[in-house]
Amino acid sequence: MTDKRDIGKKIRQYRESLQITRDELAERSGLDIEQIIKIEDKKEIPSLGPLIKITRALGTRLGTMLDDTDHLGPVLVRAGKEHDTISFASQNTGSRDHLNFFSLAHDKTGRHMEPFIVDIEPGSDSDFKLSSHEGEEFIYVLNGKVEINYGKDVYLLEKGDSIYLDSIVAHNVHVGGSEKAKALVVVYIPA
């Protein structure tokens, strides 16, 4: 099973196998060199946006950094066992940690979608940092309230509500109140 601390190691190994320097990766991904260094040296776990930018800059799919095995058949994750899979927190430089992702398909090789259960923690900050990345997202609220800043619009979703959005539009997902929320999130990134 892939450990969240291994993501930086996988990025570094993949980058080195392509003979790409950290500076080149930073330039290609549009990220700061300091962020690349922190990610590769396990000091910072990348959020979904930067991780997608890094994988695109390396010419690979997101699943390459999350994969653990070469499982070709279906992948089964039993109820309550998503915590046994990979998790990583949303930690952009200068933003607060508030999303914890639990992969539901880390063993599936060659996948085109990334399904996650996401625990969304409440916070005191109201200056949410918007981010964008290639692809599309489907978000279905399982518990609590989720607020989504999407471009200039704000959407409040409650249990059972869903939204399908283009990820290229700057957005942020956070708790829509003071209680923790949980959502099923499926991210699609074109090959």
C-alpha positions as CSV (number, residue, x, y, z in Angstrom):
1,M,0.0,0.0,0.0
2,T,1.3,3.4,-0.9
3,D,2.0,5.7,2.0
4,K,1.2,9.4,1.7
5,R,4.9,10.1,2.5
6,D,5.9,8.1,-0.6
7,I,4.3,10.6,-3.1
8,G,7.2,12.9,-2.9
9,K,9.6,10.0,-3.3
10,K,7.7,8.7,-6.4
11,I,7.7,12.2,-7.9
12,R,11.5,12.5,-7.4
13,Q,12.2,9.1,-8.8
14,Y,10.0,9.6,-11.8
15,R,11.5,13.1,-12.5
16,E,15.0,11.7,-12.2
17,S,14.2,8.8,-14.5
18,L,13.2,11.4,-17.1
19,Q,16.4,13.4,-16.4
20,I,14.4,16.5,-15.5
21,T,15.8,18.9,-12.9
22,R,13.8,20.3,-10.1
23,D,14.0,23.7,-11.7
24,E,12.7,22.3,-15.0
25,L,9.8,20.6,-13.2
26,A,8.9,23.8,-11.4
27,E,8.9,25.7,-14.7
28,R,6.9,23.1,-16.5
29,S,4.3,22.7,-13.7
30,G,4.1,26.4,-12.9
31,L,4.9,25.7,-9.2
32,D,7.6,27.4,-7.1
33,I,10.9,25.5,-6.9
34,E,10.5,25.7,-3.1
35,Q,7.3,23.8,-3.2
36,I,8.8,21.1,-5.5
37,I,11.7,20.7,-3.0
38,K,9.3,20.5,0.0
39,I,7.1,17.9,-1.8
40,E,10.1,15.7,-2.9
41,D,11.7,15.9,0.5
42,K,8.5,14.8,2.3
43,K,8.0,18.1,4.1
44,E,4.8,18.9,2.2
45,I,2.1,16.7,0.9
46,P,0.8,18.2,-2.3
47,S,-2.9,19.0,-2.7
48,L,-4.8,17.7,-5.7
49,G,-4.1,20.8,-7.9
50,P,-0.3,20.9,-7.6
51,L,-0.2,17.1,-7.8
52,I,-2.1,17.2,-11.1
53,K,0.2,20.0,-12.4
54,I,3.3,17.9,-11.5
55,T,2.0,14.7,-13.2
56,R,1.1,16.6,-16.3
57,A,4.5,18.3,-16.4
58,L,6.0,14.8,-16.1
59,G,3.8,13.5,-18.9
60,T,2.0,10.9,-16.7
61,R,-1.4,10.4,-15.2
62,L,-2.3,11.2,-11.6
63,G,-2.7,7.5,-10.8
64,T,1.0,6.9,-11.5
65,M,1.8,8.7,-8.2
66,L,-1.0,7.0,-6.3
67,D,-0.7,3.4,-7.7
68,D,0.7,0.7,-5.6
69,T,0.2,-2.4,-7.7
70,D,-0.6,-3.4,-11.2
71,H,-4.2,-4.6,-10.6
72,L,-6.0,-5.1,-13.9
73,G,-9.4,-6.3,-12.6
74,P,-11.9,-4.5,-10.5
75,V,-10.9,-2.9,-7.2
76,L,-13.1,-3.5,-4.2
77,V,-13.0,-1.2,-1.1
78,R,-15.3,-2.3,1.7
79,A,-17.4,0.2,3.6
80,G,-15.3,2.0,6.2
81,K,-12.0,0.6,4.7
82,E,-11.2,3.7,2.6
83,H,-8.9,4.8,5.4
84,D,-6.8,1.7,4.6
85,T,-5.9,3.3,1.3
86,I,-3.8,6.3,0.5
87,S,-4.7,9.7,2.0
88,F,-3.1,13.1,1.5
89,A,-4.0,16.5,2.8
90,S,-4.7,19.6,0.8
91,Q,-1.6,21.7,1.7
92,N,-0.9,24.5,-0.7
93,T,1.8,27.0,0.3
94,G,0.0,29.7,2.3
95,S,-3.3,27.9,2.7
96,R,-4.7,25.9,5.5
97,D,-5.0,22.2,5.7
98,H,-8.7,21.2,5.5
99,L,-9.2,18.3,3.1
100,N,-8.2,14.7,3.6
101,F,-8.5,12.5,0.6
102,F,-8.9,8.7,0.8
103,S,-8.5,6.9,-2.5
104,L,-11.0,4.3,-3.5
105,A,-9.0,3.0,-6.5
106,H,-5.3,3.2,-5.8
107,D,-4.8,-0.4,-6.8
108,K,-6.5,0.1,-10.3
109,T,-3.9,0.3,-13.0
110,G,-4.6,2.5,-16.1
111,R,-7.6,4.2,-14.6
112,H,-9.0,7.5,-16.0
113,M,-10.9,8.6,-13.0
114,E,-9.8,9.2,-9.4
115,P,-12.5,8.4,-6.9
116,F,-12.0,9.6,-3.3
117,I,-13.9,9.9,0.0
118,V,-13.0,13.4,1.2
119,D,-13.2,14.4,4.9
120,I,-13.6,18.2,5.0
121,E,-12.5,19.8,8.3
122,P,-13.9,23.1,9.5
123,G,-11.6,26.0,10.0
124,S,-11.6,29.5,11.2
125,D,-10.2,31.0,8.0
126,S,-12.6,32.6,5.5
127,D,-9.9,33.5,2.9
128,F,-10.1,30.3,1.0
129,K,-7.4,29.9,-1.7
130,L,-8.9,29.1,-5.1
131,S,-7.0,26.7,-7.3
132,S,-7.5,25.2,-10.7
133,H,-6.3,22.2,-12.7
134,E,-7.2,20.3,-15.8
135,G,-10.2,18.0,-15.9
136,E,-13.6,17.7,-14.3
137,E,-14.9,16.9,-10.8
138,F,-18.1,15.3,-9.5
139,I,-18.8,16.0,-5.8
140,Y,-21.6,14.2,-3.9
141,V,-22.1,15.3,-0.3
142,L,-22.4,12.3,2.1
143,N,-22.6,14.2,5.4
144,G,-22.7,17.8,6.5
145,K,-22.6,20.9,4.4
146,V,-20.1,21.8,1.8
147,E,-19.5,25.2,0.3
148,I,-17.9,25.5,-3.0
149,N,-16.4,28.7,-4.4
150,Y,-16.4,28.3,-8.2
151,G,-15.2,31.3,-10.1
152,K,-17.3,34.2,-8.8
153,D,-20.1,31.9,-7.6
154,V,-20.7,30.2,-4.3
155,Y,-22.7,27.0,-3.9
156,L,-23.9,25.5,-0.6
157,L,-24.4,21.7,-0.9
158,E,-26.1,19.6,1.8
159,K,-26.3,15.9,2.3
160,G,-27.5,14.2,-1.0
161,D,-26.6,17.3,-3.1
162,S,-24.1,17.0,-5.9
163,I,-22.2,19.2,-8.3
164,Y,-20.3,18.5,-11.5
165,L,-17.8,21.2,-12.4
166,D,-14.9,22.0,-14.8
167,S,-11.8,22.0,-12.7
168,I,-10.0,24.6,-14.9
169,V,-12.2,27.2,-13.3
170,A,-10.6,28.4,-10.0
171,H,-12.4,26.8,-7.2
172,N,-12.3,25.8,-3.5
173,V,-14.1,23.2,-1.5
174,H,-14.6,23.7,2.2
175,V,-17.1,23.1,5.1
176,G,-20.3,25.1,4.8
177,G,-20.7,25.7,8.5
178,S,-18.9,24.7,11.7
179,E,-19.2,20.9,11.5
180,K,-17.1,18.4,9.6
181,A,-18.4,17.2,6.2
182,K,-17.8,14.2,4.0
183,A,-18.1,13.8,0.3
184,L,-17.6,11.4,-2.5
185,V,-15.4,13.1,-5.1
186,V,-14.5,11.7,-8.6
187,V,-11.9,13.6,-10.5
188,Y,-11.3,13.1,-14.2
189,I,-8.1,14.3,-15.9
190,P,-7.9,13.9,-19.6
191,A,-5.0,11.8,-20.9
